[in-house]
Amino acid sequence: MSYIDTFYRRTLADDKSYPMLSGHAECDTCIIGGGLAGLTTALQLARAGQSVVVLEAQRIGWGASGRNGGFVSPGFANDGEAIAKAAGIENARELHKLSIEGVWFVRDTIKELNIASAAPINGIMSVLRYSDEAAMKKRADYLTREFDYTVEYMDRDQVQAVLRSERYFQAVRDPQAFHMHPLNYLRAVSREIERLGGKIYESSAATTTDLSRPEKFVSTANGKVKARNVAVMTGGYTTGLIGKLKRSYLPIATYVMLSEEAPDLIRTAIRTTDAVGDNRRAGDYYRVVEGGKRLLWGGRITTRAASSAALAVELRREMVGTYPQLADLKTELSWSGLMSYARHLMPQIGQLQSGVWYCTAFGGHGLNTTAMGGKVIAEAILGQSERYKLFKPFGLVWAGGFAGLSVAQLTYWKLQAQDWWRERQA
């Protein structure tokens, strides 16, 4: 199985493949899923001396982990007030600290493994499409006061000096957040896992499990793994292997497009290397890539995967609506991917039973939270901490099946309408 055609596939630093599992393997921990969460867990366990086996149904980073926007910033898909309401104020503070820790974990891993091909670039701007100076200043003050995490408030003149759009008002710029090439990052992490003695198998989907005994068994089409621990670290492409996990999330599709090479035209609109995201529900996110030669633009969500080419037309409409000067900028490539969302919009991280762990539902804010989630699961397996219990208020609640998908789509359309109305009042 090859990677789908994306910007990241076209700029892959290496395309080493891993073998298919054939026969029997034994290890301390078997990890199902070769995305950001699974590889982070495998890396931390291998660093601690555990033997690990990673089973990936396709290729390392084949799913959302290797084809997303590349943003690495603190926070979750849900907002702070909703998290505090469900988990309590102090728990919410600890969760946000974990999300910051996830950012630093990715940054430190890039440095420690010298992953130049991840090409990290500092700076992410969160921009408003309506004026609310007080709210943005309050947000910046809160992060500094509560977490000693300094971000920069930008007024409208400062925003429009670098983002030449009448649609934008104030912003908060996070100089500690960054954006990167996620697939190259994953490939480098997989090489380190292998160097430490871990075994990685591609095209090796887990088909059945026997988790009833102290020694667990995970079977694929051509092999079987015996392990003391099993960690299920999957996302939008989760199968029905463990029904309780499959029923607890909704697969939500999002879309990305890549422009032609046109650095001079792009610079008439965007004069910053910062990544940018707006404040709408499922809003636009974008960044210049290849040294400003191209523009990578993402957004839109659907509850069923649609034609990425058709959705690229809608993305272009959003882009030109924001930047009319980019009307002649051609789209060269578009793609989509499935994210996993829980009904409560938080990651689902915990223990199913003795020796069986799960870490999933990172939709909308994956690069920092997958790293953090993988790290706390590794800590739990190693007996180093029980920080995974911070996520106990956000359990494996039923996502609603087909009805849940319909409700999610209707909710998205409703929120879009609210965004449209609010912006028209600006």
RODO-2510 file (C-alpha; in nm, 4 decimals, decimal comma):
residues 426
     n   res          X          Y          Z
     1     m     0,0000     0,0000     0,0000
     2     s     0,1447     0,3371    -0,1006
     3     y     0,0763     0,6804     0,0446
     4     i    -0,1924     0,8906    -0,1204
     5     d    -0,0661     1,1831    -0,3276
     6     t    -0,0105     1,4774    -0,0926
     7     f     0,2423     1,7562    -0,0531
     8     y     0,4039     1,5489     0,2203
     9     r     0,4299     1,2412    -0,0014
    10     r     0,5924     1,4465    -0,2760
    11     t     0,8493     1,5890    -0,0333
    12     l     0,9174     1,2705     0,1630
    13     a     1,2780     1,2507     0,2843
    14     d     1,2857     0,8707     0,2585
    15     d     1,0378     0,6050     0,1580
    16     k     1,1716     0,3067     0,3476
    17     s     0,9117     0,0347     0,3825
    18     y     0,8743    -0,2059     0,6720
    19     p     0,7919    -0,5744     0,6302
    20     m     0,4557    -0,7393     0,6706
    21     l     0,4201    -0,9478     0,9844
    22     s     0,4638    -1,3125     0,8996
    23     g     0,4659    -1,5824     1,1646
    24     h     0,4852    -1,5274     1,5401
    25     a     0,6352    -1,2398     1,7378
    26     e     0,6651    -1,1765     2,1100
    27     c     0,7121    -0,8467     2,2918
    28     d     0,6380    -0,6538     2,6069
    29     t     0,3906    -0,4226     2,4327
    30     c     0,2066    -0,4565     2,1028
    31     i     0,0911    -0,1242     1,9596
    32     i    -0,1901    -0,1168     1,7044
    33     g    -0,1579     0,1913     1,4839
    34     g     0,1487     0,3509     1,3277
    35     g     0,0454     0,7148     1,3553
    36     l     0,1622     0,9903     1,5874
    37     a     0,0156     0,8421     1,9048
    38     g     0,1324     0,4878     1,8410
    39     l     0,4852     0,5817     1,7417
    40     t     0,5233     0,8154     2,0400
    41     t     0,4254     0,5340     2,2752
    42     a     0,6587     0,2926     2,0985
    43     l     0,9451     0,5435     2,1125
    44     q     0,9074     0,6051     2,4843
    45     l     0,8772     0,2353     2,5651
    46     a     1,1771     0,1455     2,3501
    47     r     1,3805     0,4203     2,5159
    48     a     1,2950     0,2590     2,8508
    49     g     1,4190    -0,0794     2,7315
    50     q     1,0881    -0,2486     2,6519
    51     s     1,0488    -0,4700     2,3484
    52     v     0,7752    -0,3292     2,1246
    53     v     0,5906    -0,4363     1,8109
    54     v     0,3984    -0,1801     1,6042
    55     l     0,1273    -0,3084     1,3703
    56     e     0,0214    -0,0662     1,0973
    57     a    -0,2569    -0,1561     0,8532
    58     q    -0,1161     0,0600     0,5723
    59     r     0,2088     0,2615     0,5885
    60     i     0,3592     0,4555     0,8789
    61     g     0,1657     0,7859     0,8963
    62     w    -0,0691     0,6821     0,6141
    63     g    -0,3768     0,8334     0,7828
    64     a    -0,4429     1,1758     0,9310
    65     s    -0,1072     1,1750     1,1136
    66     g     0,0804     1,2075     0,7859
    67     r    -0,1475     1,4328     0,5833
    68     n    -0,2641     1,7115     0,8172
    69     g    -0,1915     2,0828     0,8256
    70     g     0,1291     2,0396     1,0256
    71     f     0,0314     2,2749     1,3112
    72     v     0,1856     2,2020     1,6539
    73     s     0,0242     2,4198     1,9217
    74     p    -0,1260     2,3805     2,2700
    75     g    -0,4931     2,3152     2,3336
    76     f    -0,7669     2,0714     2,2388
    77     a    -1,0532     2,0623     1,9908
    78     n    -1,2854     2,1584     2,2772
    79     d    -1,2597     2,4980     2,4469
    80     g    -1,1310     2,5617     2,7969
    81     e    -1,4655     2,6493     2,9539
    82     a    -1,6283     2,3261     2,8360
    83     i    -1,3297     2,1235     2,9580
    84     a    -1,3435     2,2914     3,3011
    85     k    -1,7173     2,2286     3,3243
    86     a    -1,6705     1,8563     3,2603
    87     a    -1,3469     1,7952     3,4479
    88     g    -1,3217     2,0744     3,7040
    89     i    -1,1050     2,3854     3,6971
    90     e    -0,7904     2,2270     3,8410
    91     n    -0,8150     1,9233     3,6142
    92     a    -0,8635     2,1526     3,3154
    93     r    -0,5459     2,3406     3,4110
    94     e    -0,3492     2,0161     3,4284
    95     l    -0,4871     1,9069     3,0937
    96     h    -0,3802     2,2316     2,9309
    97     k    -0,0335     2,1909     3,0814
    98     l    -0,0209     1,8472     2,9220
    99     s    -0,1100     1,9993     2,5854
   100     i     0,1808     2,2420     2,6204
   101     e     0,4039     1,9507     2,7162
   102     g     0,2994     1,7781     2,3943
   103     v     0,4265     2,0731     2,1902
   104     w     0,7613     2,0614     2,3647
   105     f     0,7850     1,6863     2,3274
   106     v     0,7572     1,7146     1,9485
   107     r     1,0028     2,0045     1,9406
   108     d     1,2518     1,8205     2,1629
   109     t     1,2206     1,5025     1,9568
   110     i     1,3025     1,6938     1,6389
   111     k     1,6111     1,8348     1,8094
   112     e     1,7251     1,5101     1,9743
   113     l     1,6888     1,3045     1,6563
   114     n     1,8115     1,5869     1,4317
   115     i     1,5065     1,5622     1,2053
   116     a     1,5991     1,8404     0,9641
   117     s     1,3420     1,7113     0,7147
   118     a     1,0610     1,7974     0,9584
   119     a     1,1511     2,1590     0,8746
   120     p     0,9935     2,3209     1,1853
   121     i     0,9090     2,6908     1,1564
   122     n     0,8147     2,8912     1,4652
   123     g     0,4938     3,0914     1,4893
   124     i     0,1198     3,0288     1,4635
   125     m    -0,1368     3,3096     1,4399
   126     s    -0,4952     3,2670     1,5609
   127     v    -0,6984     3,5381     1,3893
   128     l    -1,0485     3,6779     1,4398
   129     r    -1,2898     3,7338     1,1525
   130     y    -1,4799     3,9870     1,3615
   131     s    -1,3555     4,2508     1,6036
   132     d    -1,3119     4,1526     1,9701
   133     e    -1,0025     4,3228     2,1042
   134     a    -1,0945     4,2613     2,4688
   135     a    -1,1335     3,8842     2,4227
   136     m    -0,7982     3,8458     2,2513
   137     k    -0,6152     4,0508     2,5122
   138     k    -0,7889     3,8525     2,7866
   139     r    -0,6755     3,5271     2,6270
   140     a    -0,3146     3,6435     2,6033
   141     d    -0,3164     3,7640     2,9662
   142     y    -0,4716     3,4384     3,0875
   143     l    -0,2075     3,2180     2,9242
   144     t     0,0741     3,4289     3,0673
   145     r    -0,0749     3,4453     3,4158
   146     e    -0,1929     3,0865     3,4551
   147     f     0,0666     2,8920     3,2580
   148     d     0,3649     3,1256     3,2226
   149     y     0,3080     3,0824     2,8501
   150     t     0,3679     3,4055     2,6620
   151     v     0,1807     3,4851     2,3421
   152     e     0,1654     3,8125     2,1507
   153     y    -0,1505     4,0187     2,1031
   154     m    -0,1763     4,1766     1,7556
   155     d    -0,4122     4,4622     1,6752
   156     r    -0,5830     4,4932     1,3388
   157     d    -0,3110     4,7073     1,1826
   158     q    -0,0455     4,4565     1,2850
   159     v    -0,2510     4,1684     1,1488
   160     q    -0,3182     4,3365     0,8167
   161     a     0,0466     4,4263     0,7744
   162     v     0,1227     4,0549     0,7284
   163     l    -0,2162     3,9162     0,6230
   164     r    -0,3497     4,1472     0,3530
   165     s    -0,7178     4,0727     0,4045
   166     e    -1,0111     4,2893     0,5036
   167     r    -1,1676     3,9812     0,6629
   168     y    -0,9270     3,9796     0,9571
   169     f    -0,9263     4,1810     1,2774
   170     q    -0,7190     4,1018     1,5877
   171     a    -0,4963     3,7993     1,6491
   172     v    -0,2921     3,6172     1,9072
   173     r     0,0455     3,5011     1,7851
   174     d     0,2115     3,2050     1,9563
   175     p     0,5887     3,2192     1,8994
   176     q     0,6428     2,8899     2,0847
   177     a     0,4050     2,6951     1,8616
   178     f     0,5329     2,5844     1,5222
   179     h     0,4445     2,4058     1,2015
   180     m     0,6283     2,1252     1,0295
   181     h     0,6328     1,8324     0,7851
   182     p     0,4476     1,5661     0,9879
   183     l     0,5208     1,2683     0,7636
   184     n     0,8963     1,3261     0,7669
   185     y     0,8765     1,3579     1,1460
   186     l     0,6972     1,0233     1,1712
   187     r     0,9379     0,8482     0,9372
   188     a     1,2324     0,9666     1,1482
   189     v     1,0661     0,8519     1,4720
   190     s     1,0007     0,5086     1,3185
   191     r     1,3693     0,4785     1,2270
   192     e     1,4665     0,5575     1,5866
   193     i     1,2239     0,2961     1,7208
   194     e     1,3837     0,0409     1,4912
   195     r     1,7344     0,1489     1,5977
   196     l     1,6344     0,0899     1,9600
   197     g     1,5242    -0,2633     1,8789
   198     g     1,1528    -0,2101     1,8174
   199     k     0,9791    -0,4014     1,5401
   200     i     0,7514    -0,2213     1,2939
   201     y     0,5248    -0,4022     1,0514
   202     e     0,3348    -0,2319     0,7689
   203     s     0,0427    -0,3768     0,5707
   204     s    -0,0304    -0,5704     0,8892
   205     a    -0,3821    -0,4865     1,0020
   206     a    -0,4870    -0,6384     1,3321
   207     t    -0,7771    -0,8707     1,2545
   208     t    -0,8585    -1,0410     1,5857
   209     t    -0,7514    -1,0172     1,9475
   210     d    -0,7518    -1,2406     2,2537
   211     l    -0,7239    -1,0079     2,5519
   212     s    -0,8738    -1,2312     2,8178
   213     r    -0,5510    -1,3628     2,9680
   214     p    -0,2375    -1,2060     3,1206
   215     e    -0,0623    -1,2795     2,7903
   216     k    -0,2490    -1,0999     2,5118
   217     f    -0,2636    -1,2092     2,1480
   218     v    -0,3147    -0,9908     1,8411
   219     s    -0,3530    -1,1619     1,5040
   220     t    -0,3013    -1,0296     1,1516
   221     a    -0,3691    -1,2024     0,8197
   222     n    -0,0275    -1,3671     0,8246
   223     g     0,0931    -1,3612     1,1825
   224     k     0,0321    -1,3325     1,5529
   225     v     0,1855    -1,1225     1,8316
   226     k     0,2013    -1,2299     2,1960
   227     a     0,2432    -0,9429     2,4420
   228     r     0,1937    -0,8474     2,8051
   229     n     0,0347    -0,5170     2,7033
   230     v    -0,1703    -0,4067     2,4039
   231     a    -0,2186    -0,0395     2,3157
   232     v    -0,4786     0,0554     2,0548
   233     m    -0,3649     0,3902     1,9089
   234     t    -0,5842     0,4439     1,6057
   235     g    -0,7916     0,7298     1,4667
   236     g    -1,0371     0,7966     1,1874
   237     y    -0,9639     0,4640     1,0183
   238     t    -1,0321     0,2525     1,3276
   239     t    -1,1924    -0,0809     1,2412
   240     g    -1,4377    -0,2811     1,4476
   241     l    -1,1544    -0,4805     1,6096
   242     i    -1,2682    -0,3593     1,9528
   243     g    -1,6327    -0,2600     1,9241
   244     k    -1,6363    -0,0291     2,2240
   245     l    -1,3661     0,1864     2,0635
   246     k    -1,5271     0,1858     1,7215
   247     r    -1,8594     0,3039     1,8660
   248     s    -1,7018     0,5858     2,0660
   249     y    -1,5927     0,8195     1,7875
   250     l    -1,7152     0,9726     1,4626
   251     p    -1,4992     0,9673     1,1483
   252     i    -1,4907     1,3255     1,0190
   253     a    -1,3290     1,4164     0,6865
   254     t    -1,1287     1,7336     0,6349
   255     y    -0,9674     1,8685     0,3188
   256     v    -0,6406     2,0293     0,2098
   257     m    -0,5174     2,1797    -0,1147
   258     l    -0,1763     2,2868    -0,2412
   259     s    -0,1196     2,5755    -0,4788
   260     e     0,1054     2,6000    -0,7777
   261     e     0,4448     2,7672    -0,7409
   262     a     0,3729     3,1419    -0,7342
   263     p     0,5806     3,3090    -0,4616
   264     d     0,5323     3,6657    -0,5851
   265     l     0,1550     3,6298    -0,6110
   266     i     0,1291     3,4614    -0,2707
   267     r     0,3303     3,7409    -0,1125
   268     t     0,0728     3,9984    -0,2245
   269     a    -0,1577     3,8346     0,0310
   270     i     0,0552     3,6610     0,2950
   271     r     0,3721     3,8216     0,4257
   272     t     0,4607     3,5928     0,7121
   273     t     0,6070     3,2474     0,7618
   274     d     0,3640     3,1927     1,0508
   275     a     0,0921     2,9337     1,0087
   276     v    -0,2550     3,0852     1,0332
   277     g    -0,5890     2,9612     1,1616
   278     d    -0,9118     3,1565     1,1982
   279     n    -1,1627     3,1420     1,4840
   280     r    -1,4533     2,9813     1,3009
   281     r    -1,5780     2,6321     1,3771
   282     a    -1,3928     2,4126     1,1298
   283     g    -1,2365     2,7327     1,0013
   284     d    -0,9576     2,7839     0,7502
   285     y    -0,5978     2,6984     0,8312
   286     y    -0,3044     2,7597     0,6022
   287     r     0,0667     2,8261     0,5698
   288     v     0,3231     2,8949     0,3034
   289     v     0,5529     2,6034     0,2247
   290     e     0,8713     2,5478     0,0261
   291     g     1,0123     2,8805     0,1365
   292     g     0,7013     3,0721     0,0319
   293     k     0,6736     2,9186    -0,3158
   294     r     0,3415     2,7485    -0,2487
   295     l     0,0385     2,7870    -0,0252
   296     l    -0,1070     2,4920     0,1675
   297     w    -0,4698     2,5639     0,2583
   298     g    -0,7068     2,3451     0,4580
   299     g    -1,0546     2,3506     0,6037
   300     r    -1,4119     2,2281     0,5588
   301     i    -1,5443     1,9127     0,7220
   302     t    -1,7929     1,6504     0,6150
   303     t    -1,9241     1,3456     0,7973
   304     r    -1,8712     1,1332     0,4884
   305     a    -1,5610     1,1464     0,2720
   306     a    -1,6388     1,3455    -0,0412
   307     s    -1,4377     1,4117    -0,3544
   308     s    -1,1294     1,6083    -0,2518
   309     a    -1,1298     1,7782    -0,5931
   310     a    -1,4891     1,8948    -0,5412
   311     l    -1,4139     2,0201    -0,1903
   312     a    -1,1049     2,1981    -0,3225
   313     v    -1,3434     2,4184    -0,5196
   314     e    -1,5032     2,5210    -0,1893
   315     l    -1,1622     2,5730    -0,0298
   316     r    -1,0640     2,7970    -0,3214
   317     r    -1,3833     2,9943    -0,2721
   318     e    -1,2874     3,0478     0,0925
   319     m    -0,9325     3,1424    -0,0022
   320     v    -1,0387     3,3950    -0,2655
   321     g    -1,3101     3,5304    -0,0363
   322     t    -1,0374     3,5996     0,2185
   323     y    -0,7733     3,7085    -0,0316
   324     p    -0,9272     3,8357    -0,3589
   325     q    -0,5753     3,9013    -0,4877
   326     l    -0,5204     3,5231    -0,5059
   327     a    -0,8001     3,4666    -0,7589
   328     d    -0,5452     3,3623    -1,0228
   329     l    -0,3579     3,1240    -0,7928
   330     k    -0,4081     2,7750    -0,9329
   331     t    -0,4623     2,4611    -0,7276
   332     e    -0,2129     2,1886    -0,8129
   333     l    -0,3160     1,9152    -0,5698
   334     s    -0,5891     1,8348    -0,3181
   335     w    -0,6476     1,5543    -0,0703
   336     s    -0,8579     1,4554     0,2278
   337     g    -0,8276     1,2487     0,5428
   338     l    -1,0447     1,1085     0,8203
   339     m    -1,0077     1,2423     1,1732
   340     s    -1,1672     1,0830     1,4784
   341     y    -1,3899     1,2958     1,7006
   342     a    -1,5528     1,1913     2,0262
   343     r    -1,8880     1,3435     2,1157
   344     h    -1,7210     1,5443     2,3933
   345     l    -1,4506     1,6713     2,1506
   346     m    -1,1671     1,5493     2,3729
   347     p    -0,9066     1,2746     2,3300
   348     q    -1,0047     0,9359     2,4645
   349     i    -0,7106     0,8065     2,6657
   350     g    -0,7307     0,5284     2,9202
   351     q    -0,7313     0,1627     3,0139
   352     l    -0,9921    -0,0841     2,8860
   353     q    -0,8808    -0,3602     3,1221
   354     s    -0,5583    -0,4834     3,2786
   355     g    -0,2854    -0,4610     3,0175
   356     v    -0,5088    -0,3088     2,7471
   357     w    -0,4829     0,0627     2,6686
   358     y    -0,6402     0,3029     2,4219
   359     c    -0,5487     0,6462     2,2890
   360     t    -0,7641     0,7952     2,0141
   361     a    -1,0053     1,0749     1,9056
   362     f    -0,7552     1,3554     1,8411
   363     g    -0,9557     1,5235     1,5654
   364     g    -0,8893     1,8905     1,5113
   365     h    -0,5823     1,9279     1,7325
   366     g    -0,3707     1,6232     1,6768
   367     l     0,0002     1,6932     1,6578
   368     n     0,0487     1,8035     2,0170
   369     t    -0,2188     1,5882     2,1805
   370     t    -0,1132     1,2658     2,0076
   371     a     0,2408     1,3171     2,1346
   372     m     0,1146     1,3913     2,4838
   373     g    -0,1304     1,0997     2,4735
   374     g     0,1312     0,8557     2,3568
   375     k     0,3652     0,9742     2,6280
   376     v     0,1188     0,9324     2,9164
   377     i     0,0191     0,5838     2,7959
   378     a     0,3866     0,4860     2,7895
   379     e     0,4250     0,6246     3,1430
   380     a     0,1288     0,4164     3,2582
   381     i     0,2623     0,0964     3,1005
   382     l     0,6014     0,1575     3,2614
   383     g     0,4416     0,2355     3,5992
   384     q     0,5895     0,5867     3,5985
   385     s     0,2673     0,7864     3,6357
   386     e    -0,1103     0,7749     3,6230
   387     r    -0,1505     1,1012     3,4356
   388     y    -0,3766     0,9255     3,1864
   389     k    -0,6460     0,9416     3,4556
   390     l    -0,6794     1,3149     3,3900
   391     f    -0,8852     1,2090     3,0870
   392     k    -1,1269     0,9975     3,2905
   393     p    -1,4107     1,2552     3,2596
   394     f    -1,3873     1,2091     2,8812
   395     g    -1,4512     0,8391     2,8440
   396     l    -1,5650     0,6063     2,5692
   397     v    -1,9141     0,7482     2,5328
   398     w    -2,1244     0,6225     2,2431
   399     a    -2,0912     0,8614     1,9500
   400     g    -2,4356     0,7872     1,8086
   401     g    -2,3536     0,5796     1,5009
   402     f    -2,5189     0,6946     1,1778
   403     a    -2,7512     0,9208     1,3742
   404     g    -2,4467     1,0792     1,5379
   405     l    -2,2972     1,1516     1,1964
   406     s    -2,6193     1,3187     1,0845
   407     v    -2,6366     1,5284     1,4002
   408     a    -2,2697     1,6264     1,3593
   409     q    -2,3277     1,7420     1,0011
   410     l    -2,6373     1,9408     1,0975
   411     t    -2,4490     2,0956     1,3903
   412     y    -2,1640     2,1954     1,1607
   413     w    -2,4042     2,3631     0,9182
   414     k    -2,5703     2,5455     1,2078
   415     l    -2,2350     2,6691     1,3394
   416     q    -2,1351     2,7786     0,9900
   417     a    -2,4510     2,9867     0,9707
   418     q    -2,3770     3,1415     1,3118
   419     d    -2,0235     3,2251     1,1974
   420     w    -2,1578     3,3842     0,8788
   421     w    -2,4040     3,5976     1,0745
   422     r    -2,1468     3,7071     1,3330
   423     e    -1,8997     3,8105     1,0641
   424     r    -2,1673     4,0122     0,8850
   425     q    -2,2161     4,2128     1,2045
   426     a    -1,8461     4,3044     1,2161
***
